[in-house]
Amino acid sequence: MVRSMYSGVSGMKAQQAAMDVIGNNIANVRTYGFKSSRTTFKDVYYQRLNGGSKATANRGGTNTSQVGYGSQLSTIDVMQSQSSFTMTGRSMDMAIAGEGFFQVQDPDGNIFFTRAGQLNFDAEGNLVDSMGNFVLGVSGDPLGREPSSERITVNVPPVDPTASKVEETINGIKFTIKSTNPTKDGNLGMSFIADSALPLGQDLDVDLLAGGGIIVKINPAAQFNDLSDLSTKINEKIRQKNGGKDHPAGAFTISADKQIGKLTGEEICGKNFAVKPGKVSGSLTSGFYAGLSIDKLGDDFKVNDGDTEAKIDNMTVEYDETNKVFTVKIETDNAGDFEGRIPESATGAGKLLLSGTNGSIVLNHPGFTAMHDKFKADMTPNTTGPWTSKPTHNFTASEITFTSSTPSKDIGLGSKTFKLAGGTEGGVQGIEDLDGIMVGADGMIVAKHPVHGEIAVGRIDLVTFANPQGLEQAGNTYFTAGANSGVMNFAIPGTDGSGQIATGSLEQSNVDLSQEFSDMITTQRAYQANSRLITVSDTMLEELVNLKR
């Protein structure tokens, strides 16, 4: 009876330990990089009541009789299986797609291993984790270097003083805007807009934005001799708005790789890069064609081969009685052919767009009904149709001519914002001078600098273990090497059996809630059953004591 009581006690202790492990697993179900644990049990020892005996010629053998003294905790195993990833969209969040651990070092020099990749760079350029501990690997250009366990610190080479500038190509013309002073104040956005509200005589105005940007508002009616004239007037207005002082970035100059002469404010900001409409003179007055006249050329009309004009060679009107539609065709000597249709639904006078290979022509017409009546009066249709106007009318140069179209003078500075960059006083550079940092699948850390471009500044290296289940948990999702974790190997991510790094992701806890709840139920029942052992053993002892009555 006493043995059964102690067995119940040992069983309750073992199940309590199992419940503690389950509780820790469930508490960390949302902890990134957490690895769940499981418990296993073993029996304790046994008291022999009867020894066994071998069989003889006259009697069979007997088995040993033993009574056990309960159970005890055998192992608490860490389950190092990989869990699923959650996408965070943060470039410095990282997960390991395969085997391996990140290396981190605390202020005392202790090295830990973790699967939680919530990393960041501090103000000094050190790569750290969420606890502020240093992430280890190779610092500096890692090309040709073996995996290591150095503190990773971003070191940017110094730069010479440079002024900011930007180059943008608009409609085949490369524009350059530069500042004169080497300073970060020149790293700003400059935009151009047409402002018809400016009074006559005021060519332009500027707005100096709080963030450093500049908006140049140009009077569409203003006249500028060239881009140098425009630059001068912009700088004058900036000084006026800046209390009589130059901009901290100095003066700004606007230039182009092609000669640009006099411009209006409208042409400076304008975005019409197509050809301008051509012109036409004369009218169509002969016979059936009376009432048809060219109104204008389409905005995209062009004359081939650079000729100054194109002439109409032929014009034909075809009528289809079955479909009730007129088809108008115009042939030119050097601008291609044009064609359009006037259906029965076009009852009144209107405009018809004649489309061709070199643009379009707009034709005035009197309407389907008027054309149909004139067609009957001027021609004798055959019985089958469709019918074509006869004779075909040939035009002469005196009747109608097309003047060649000219390219637009709009240069389109208002079509985009110019972002000046690269301005710096020079000297030592820090992480604050970078435009961004990227980490590759192989752990390579590449920084983007406005002057140096892309720079390899380090590499995150991983470690693998012969027996990762032998690692010891140290809290904060950290592990330390254990007596049975085996050999530790350094590895470049994706090599020597290690996984690649997935940026913008974090590894979730591998806790399986369904398994944990199932284990919780069985653990609770086992604990309850062991408590009943104590209760029943106590009752039996009570009966024994009562025998004296």
Secondary structure, DSSP 8 states (H G I E B T S, - for coil): -HHHHHHHHHHHHHHHHHHHHHHHHHHTTT-TT---EEEEEEE--EEEEE--B---SSS--B--EEEE--EEEEEEEE------EEE---TTEEEEESS-EEEEE-TTS-EEEES-EE-EE-TTSBEE-TTS-EEEEEES--TT-----EE-B--EEEE--B--EEEEEETTEEEEEEESS-SGGG--EEEEEE-TTS-TT--EEEEE-TTS-EEEEE-TT-EESSHHHHHHHHHHHHHHHTTT--BTTB-EEEEESS----EEHHHHH----SB----EE----SGGGTT-EEEEE-TT---GGG-SEEEEEEEEEEEETTTTEEEEEEEESSS-EEEEEEETT--S-EEEEEEETTEEEEEEE--HHHHHHHHHHH----SS--EE-SS-B---TTT-EEE---B-----GGGS-EE-B--B--EEE-GGG-SEEEE-TT-EEEEEETTTEEEEEEEE-EEEES-GGG-EEEETTEEE--TTS--EEEE-TTSTT--EEEETEEE-----HHHHHHHHHHHHHHHHHHHHHHHHHHHHHHHHHGGG-
